[in-house]
């Protein structure tokens, strides 16, 4: 017989000594749960509780992980907003500087154009052939073939009109 079929030992008393001589199994086979069966049930119950706790912990870890991802993404968005704002400010500053330089350059061109016009008016006898030569050279360099042909036709027409007079 296996030891699991008998009661556990109890402190001995006078009345129990007589009972000890007459030890009988707790249950006969087939009559109910054995000691090993009870242990297995308790172990299975505890394992089920632990598995449930593990599942709960996994859910909590997943929730914390999701929160961490969301928090990290929010921080990245805020950092990108700050960087975008700084970049925008930088571009705005660059654009303002460029517009200021462009306005300065336009003012200088206007001033030089007025000075040149005043000089030409003051010197009616001035030789402007170099200016015409420069204009014709620029026409050759800057103009498309169609524009050069048109300018040549206009020059020829104005030369014929001058010859006819």
Beta strands, then each sheet from edge to edge (+ up, - down):
end
